[in-house]
Each structure stands twice: as structure tokens, then as C-alpha cells.
Amino acid sequence: MNEDINREILNELKKANRTNQIGIGLAILALLILGVYFVALRPNLYFDRQRTAAAQVTQPRPWKEVDDAVDQFDYPRAIKLVQGIIERQPGNYYGYAYLGHIYLTMGNVTNAESQYAKACELLPSEDNEKMLRAIRKRLAEERAAESASKP
């Protein structure tokens, strides 16, 4: 009787072993199918992500560069950067307004006035018009002071 029980246990263990082998075989087959999919059918998936990530890192952030130049008081560089942006986007009112701001910061009121005038032309907003009026008022005061100081 002990031998019958031992044979029965041995048969059950063999069945369990076959079931495990089938499960392991199916898992390996699934991994192979996934491997073929990613290597043969989608070979650029990994590389596309890498290229996208690299492009995001290397793409210039023009307004950040302008802000950095202004923060470093490198106004000639900031002007060149904004002029480059304006060349690429001539209808960008913000570029003209920012250029006017830079000129005003430098004390070049005449150039600031022409840049704000262009910004107003592209986007006649209350803020742009208010700034343009203030600059024109300052220019008029400077001209009046200049003519009053002449004999």
C-alpha cells in the first residue's frame, strides 16, 4: 500500500512538473514574441525616444536666452537675439515690445519709441499704447529741455 501511495505522489509530482514546464515554455514564448516585436517590428522605438529627448535638450529657448542676456546686462547680445527672433517671426508684437524695453533700459528712448510703435501697430493693446504714450511724452520733454538749454 505504501508503494501505491508513493506511485500516486510520484505521478502527481510529474503532472505538476509538466504543468510548470508548459507555463515556463509559454512565458519564454511570450518574451520571444515581445522581443521580435520590439527588435524587428519597432526597431526605432528606443532611438526615436532618445532623439526626441536630445532634441528637447538642444533646441534653443530664444526668450530664455534673451532674458539671460538682459539679466547679465549684455544688452547688445539681447538686442541681436531679439532681432533674430523678429526676423523669424516678423508679426511677433512681443519681440518689438521687448526690443523697445531693452532700448529703454539702455536709455535709447528714440529707438525704444520706434519699437513700441511697431508693437502697437501689430497689437494695439492698452499696455502697448500706454507705454508708447509715456515714451513719446519723455521724448517731448527731452526735446523741450534740449531746446530750452540752447541760446
C-alpha positions as CSV (number, residue, x, y, z in Angstrom):
1,M,0.0,0.0,0.0
2,N,2.9,2.4,0.7
3,E,4.2,1.7,-2.8
4,D,0.8,2.7,-4.3
5,I,0.8,6.0,-2.3
6,N,4.4,6.6,-3.3
7,R,3.5,6.0,-7.0
8,E,0.5,8.2,-6.8
9,I,2.6,11.0,-5.2
10,L,5.2,10.5,-7.9
11,N,2.6,10.7,-10.7
12,E,1.2,13.9,-9.2
13,L,4.7,15.4,-9.0
14,K,5.3,14.5,-12.6
15,K,2.0,16.2,-13.6
16,A,2.9,19.3,-11.6
17,N,6.4,19.3,-13.2
18,R,4.8,19.1,-16.7
19,T,2.4,21.9,-15.9
20,N,5.3,24.1,-14.7
21,Q,7.3,23.3,-17.8
22,I,4.4,24.3,-20.0
23,G,4.0,27.6,-18.1
24,I,7.7,28.3,-18.3
25,G,7.6,27.5,-22.0
26,L,4.7,29.8,-22.6
27,A,6.4,32.6,-20.7
28,I,9.5,32.2,-22.8
29,L,7.5,32.2,-25.9
30,A,5.7,35.4,-24.9
31,L,9.1,37.1,-24.2
32,L,10.4,35.9,-27.6
33,I,7.3,37.4,-29.3
34,L,7.8,40.7,-27.5
35,G,11.5,40.7,-28.3
36,V,10.7,40.2,-32.0
37,Y,8.1,42.9,-31.9
38,F,10.5,45.5,-30.4
39,V,13.5,44.5,-32.3
40,A,12.1,43.6,-35.7
41,L,8.9,45.5,-36.0
42,R,9.6,48.6,-33.8
43,P,13.4,49.0,-34.1
44,N,13.3,52.8,-33.8
45,L,11.1,53.0,-30.7
46,Y,14.0,53.3,-28.4
47,F,16.1,55.5,-30.7
48,D,13.1,57.8,-31.5
49,R,12.7,58.5,-27.8
50,Q,16.4,59.2,-27.5
51,R,16.3,61.6,-30.5
52,T,13.2,63.3,-29.1
53,A,14.8,63.8,-25.7
54,A,18.1,65.0,-27.3
55,A,16.1,67.5,-29.5
56,Q,14.3,68.9,-26.5
57,V,17.7,69.4,-24.7
58,T,19.4,71.0,-27.7
59,Q,16.5,73.1,-29.1
60,P,17.2,76.7,-28.4
61,R,14.9,78.6,-26.0
62,P,15.2,82.0,-27.5
63,W,13.3,84.1,-24.9
64,K,15.3,82.4,-22.1
65,E,18.5,83.4,-23.8
66,V,17.2,86.9,-24.2
67,D,16.2,87.1,-20.5
68,D,19.6,85.7,-19.5
69,A,21.4,88.3,-21.6
70,V,19.3,91.1,-20.1
71,D,19.9,89.7,-16.6
72,Q,23.6,89.9,-17.3
73,F,23.3,93.4,-18.7
74,D,24.5,92.2,-22.0
75,Y,22.2,94.5,-24.0
76,P,23.9,94.3,-27.4
77,R,23.6,90.4,-27.3
78,A,20.0,90.7,-26.1
79,I,19.2,93.1,-29.0
80,K,20.8,90.7,-31.5
81,L,18.8,87.8,-30.1
82,V,15.5,89.6,-30.2
83,Q,16.3,90.9,-33.8
84,G,16.9,87.3,-34.8
85,I,13.5,86.3,-33.3
86,I,11.8,89.1,-35.1
87,E,13.4,88.1,-38.4
88,R,12.0,84.6,-38.0
89,Q,8.6,85.9,-36.7
90,P,8.0,89.4,-38.2
91,G,4.5,89.5,-36.9
92,N,5.5,88.9,-33.3
93,Y,4.5,92.1,-31.5
94,Y,6.1,90.9,-28.3
95,G,9.6,90.9,-29.9
96,Y,9.2,94.6,-30.8
97,A,7.9,95.4,-27.4
98,Y,10.8,93.6,-25.7
99,L,13.2,95.3,-28.0
100,G,11.7,98.6,-27.0
101,H,12.1,97.6,-23.4
102,I,15.8,96.8,-23.9
103,Y,16.4,100.1,-25.7
104,L,14.5,102.0,-22.9
105,T,16.7,100.2,-20.3
106,M,19.7,101.4,-22.2
107,G,18.5,104.9,-22.2
108,N,17.9,104.9,-26.0
109,V,14.5,106.4,-26.0
110,T,14.3,107.2,-29.7
111,N,14.8,103.5,-30.7
112,A,12.5,102.4,-27.9
113,E,9.8,104.6,-29.3
114,S,10.1,103.1,-32.8
115,Q,10.0,99.6,-31.4
116,Y,6.9,100.2,-29.3
117,A,5.3,101.9,-32.2
118,K,5.8,98.7,-34.3
119,A,4.4,96.7,-31.4
120,C,1.3,98.9,-31.2
121,E,0.9,98.6,-34.9
122,L,0.9,94.8,-34.7
123,L,-1.2,94.6,-31.5
124,P,-2.9,97.8,-30.5
125,S,-3.3,96.9,-26.8
126,E,-3.8,99.2,-23.9
127,D,-0.5,98.3,-22.4
128,N,1.4,98.9,-25.7
129,E,-0.3,102.2,-26.3
130,K,0.2,103.3,-22.7
131,M,4.0,102.6,-22.9
132,L,4.2,104.3,-26.3
133,R,2.5,107.5,-24.9
134,A,4.8,107.5,-22.0
135,I,7.9,107.2,-24.2
136,R,6.6,109.9,-26.5
137,K,6.0,112.2,-23.6
138,R,9.5,111.6,-22.4
139,L,10.9,112.3,-25.8
140,A,9.0,115.6,-25.9
141,E,10.2,116.6,-22.5
142,E,13.8,115.8,-23.5
143,R,13.5,117.8,-26.7
144,A,11.9,120.7,-24.8
145,A,14.7,120.7,-22.3
146,E,17.3,120.5,-25.1
147,S,15.8,123.5,-26.9
148,A,15.5,125.5,-23.7
149,S,19.2,125.0,-22.9
150,K,20.2,126.3,-26.3
151,P,20.6,130.1,-26.5
